[in-house]
């Protein structure tokens, strides 16, 4: 050993890398975070200020053992603002200095934002971003990218002069849901792509998104438990939409003092069919991109907010007065999609449906045969095997500790105002092609 340590891995192994590398351990020489969040509060647990401990509960049930584990679902359900506990659960990315090979995707409901944020915020002089068109597991085991990862480590762990520095600093993908014009490993100088143009599409009557603000004020409402409103923009020419979208919506609710609002962006055919992109070994996403916000958490963090992306303080909830109309500035996670002339970008506004804490994903349920005595073996002459995994019940003590599903802030109708003084819009990043 030459004393140099490298780290690689996806999901929780990426989350761990952000936090470990920020401590600058002396022997750490390179990291390869392969999709994973970097802020436990803002990304998987309380995105947009809406507590949702369902996914962390799934993780605990999957990996539960006889000993204690940090009860993060309970913290999500009880610590509703970004207090000292949650501040300590955000990686100090700006302290990371080692070379980094970062992988991201547009399609992961937990990891997408943190993968891009990690690349953007780390202080490493030598850092690379690659945006895959599949998913983290499929991508990590692809021979092409396994070889590339090995080349990265050969350079920064072994010191081999293999020319890895010539690899483009950013390579992104443009998905083509319902089509065949997908582009992968497109080189770029930086992320977000500096060559994009921001276009604001204003909500208008008849469910339209228009390039100019309507003079007359109007509104639409939906039932926050089961309804939604939709607005559509027809592309006048071929375009790639790559990067961060942002929605500003003037909204009110007559029957509650708060709202949990979700915006969903889709790609729709000229005939009205929602277009989806199958993802290998993964659930096909319902949308191109999403954003969500609890209205009482709408206070912006002006030190972090940019033209591309709003951030929130998450410390001073401000409830609504009945019928009070407020602007909600909603961050939409990164995306990359190709739209043809005549295809439609659809914006849906609806109430958030919180994932129940009793939700099961089936992690750890697949039966796996392994050698009974441990170790490796010749597959042509297998030893005595035993089966691990399968439909193993969750320990009763773990089930008993499951937190209740947090209550929704939604009651009754939500009203979306647009036109006139209500400049409700969706901002999209257009990449000319």
Steps between C-alpha positions, in 0.01 A plus 500: 500500500615855426275639773249664266134424565216534254125466549233401249137391508143605447206599720598484869862444398483835322337673797782367719763633259368857513521502880832315534681702233390824667710398802813489280649176637872507419517181290188560294618562142187475281125442518239373252150594627264309268160661570398596852357787700713735710239661730281267707239768572463680168513200267356164614342585836330840489520612138327835461432503874263201478591222750500159333671225704365214286821436306732506806259256667541268200877514541484424873263207446728363229819511704359455850708289735508418871670826596392863503503732200456876479126566477504754222135442401400617848719809463330576167159469663583707808773750401309689232742792452868501412636507855846411632441128445418548133776757444742227603337264250603712201843417355751786507568466131709814469772332710551213255826539306593155368449401134143388441325297230131584551211319334142628491167424331175686441273215605569417865235635743750503788848558353464730199536837668784408734710343225503825302534719812798297614684555174419872492597579858811294572825698493696233314719638223481168315137394474286339233124462456331238285120487470384150408188407305413189701528465879775477757519119533476422131753772424743399774520143366529597132840381367569832324466707815665244727807537275475877521480491879807277507686752281406779743637302793810396307574868453429627851582197717789348305625819336492349150541746215203370302356827371183490711527878540395534136156356580235773450422659836125464439311246289123509504212305348186618325216250533240458228190351658295331232768556235839387373705820503657446841852640545751367752840623624464841336808704603462839668717749686292526818174426676247660484561528127609860434357498147137458610244781467234546767144530370200584717170341405202673662190318617200610294134424439391183322786307660771667294859600572584814303814705447335823619299587811126525438349840576190361671509325836351152523512194725442125513447276799537132581423268787826468694442131578410371156506771235744710298520766232710469184659752264668424168761657274539385139858523376521705179830331409728222617662575835696340783395597853798431724561621855292658776139605461331735746130566558342813649135449588259743665278275713249497782288251693165601650475208744844466659792697642756315286554314170725217380541571128669291233582599144551224245652557155433246226559446133182449299447405136310732262200266539503527881679177597740525795844383385724301734856376479552142628799476735694167510457317830292788637145632521420729207454851641156656468647840418791682341553695824323596823505766771316539828453755776303542823357853486592583861866421412508741204751747653795517261862470606624801305867410557458171310220575254608554140322586179487129424402357836323622814610381845308535825585599857294217654509662843200733536173342384247765403145370487241640264195703587179358351483613139845664509665501158877438508774440240659154523847486344546127438833335416474231230776239502738475200387338179604449138241428231472540123181653361411495132304766319135447591571299816365633827648595836228442758502663844273336758432667837361276772508420871784286633410143593729407789643147478366292793759380748358148455613504136705195395744503206602135519867574567684194628224260398683317222629153597876469443688165518840526669757241617396364839863509615563846353775601260519472121447195286536353153154529334567170319543324835275685749524407869209456736288814466250679721246765402508845657241772455158417367177598671656562840254679732592835647589453870197587719706749698573692179138500385391619845739796477366621163392864525149600394466650154516881540173681438461690176466878517233479230128545564241587239573702189818663370462800269764594242491865387657622175490796263496870584676565831539124558812421299493122538758333277723201432860584410674247275864477381508477119809356333513598134564211262 
